[in-house]
């Protein structure tokens, strides 16, 4: 058996990567410098696109069961609701976010990883790293001072904003934005807020207050503060900020966790540095506005892991991993831009500018396309890879493109697609005709919209007598869709042309 892939960092991002590798049969070690999992709630929002990913991991039901569904976001100023965005506008089988403490997310992921025979190695720190074209030599220091030099084909740096992996490969975060400072608390409080909404309270003070209801009477409170404010977080200070900025009564009874932290908007220039791959906060950092940091990170991990599994097993060349940077670096840049825009809008100091912001936001969000765009951006359902070097565009009516996430078309087909770890070749029949399976492909083959009798060779057949799937995918005359293991479309082809499918397969084998 080849050397295990090393994942450094056992937060949600590292755990997702390790789990996705382990369930594909790839040997993996995951190490973390902490003696125990964090007890801090930290990142609490899991958005729709991430829920779709957790469905593929088989964990979405448990995640939803242990969290609170958030179905809207509201923005308040001057005693009025200046905008309300319903999140159920998004095209997803999970048209909501789940608010859940990071401790619970990590517990669920760790349990699943344990079931695949992989345990987190604690109090282990990456202290050295060298690499060449054949592999990586990593130096791991254990709690007793023992140093272990480990050879591995690939190392994944998921060790956060102060990443040692990033430092050891000579990379650095680069950004243009001024740092921001926040006072944050995870508290129990008396309030009458809708538990299924998240709130932004714009304020004439130093910045907005973000409020995220959690389970029971628990709230996450985040407030911008001055960068030169050197105070230590206290419950009294947080209550003062809440009293100044919130437009709904919130009385903090006790604080579970209080902190002050500062972030800069930045990302590394390359997500792949030789045989080291950087994911999550090791690759990009930004303000908590929008609650997309953890979500972007775990989607980084999911995007990377299936590719890394194919490369590790020899089924694809190492050049496939270049597509990880090509696909995810632009997403990180967009998230940074979005968070920066939200911050600038929320921290306007001029009273006239504040009033113009409020009026403009109210007018804009009265438009359905704007509400749709904001919901899609928040839930990350707009993320697509149409310009990726490993997707192949083909003929179609433009409704669905290679690089898009495959829309759900019925619970049975969705469940079947989510259960398959590999590529799926989805054939959409036309007019009740069941075409023969496509020879020469190693992908699992599913047929939808077939007549009662289908040709042998398909792994599964799904009836679609009303042609709903064909309409959903923009294939009224039938066609084939190559679906990647992460649920994204690799290639689309009509039934009479298989060239895009063959081109995609050639890309994987190049």
Buried (B, 14 or more C-beta within 10 A) or exposed (E): EEBBBBBBBBBBBBBBBBBBBBBBEBBBBBBBBBEEBBEBBBBBBBBBBBBBBBBBBBBBEBBBEBBBBBBBBBBBBEEEEBBBBBBBBBBBBBBBBBBBBBBBBBBBBBEBBEEBEBEBBBBBBBEEBEBEEEBBBBBBBBEEEEEEEBEBBBBBBBBBBEBBBBBBBEBEBEBEBEEBBBBBBBBBBEBEBBBBBBBBBBBEBBBBBBBBBBEEEBBBBBBBBEEEEEEEBBBEBBBEBBEBBBBEEBEBEEBBBBEBEEBBBBBBEBBBBBBBBBBBBBBBBBBBBBBBBBBBBBBBBBBBBBBBBBBBEEEBBBEBBBBBBBBBBBBBEBBBEBBBEBBEBBBBEEEEEBEEBBEEBBEBBEEEEBBBBBBBBBBBBBBBBEEBEBBBBBEBEEBBBBBBBBBBBBEEBBEBBBEBBBBBBBBBBBEEEBBEBBEEBEBBBBBBBBEEEBEEEBBBBBBBEEBBBBBBBBBBEBBBBBBBBBBBBBBBBBBEEBEBBBBBBEBBEE
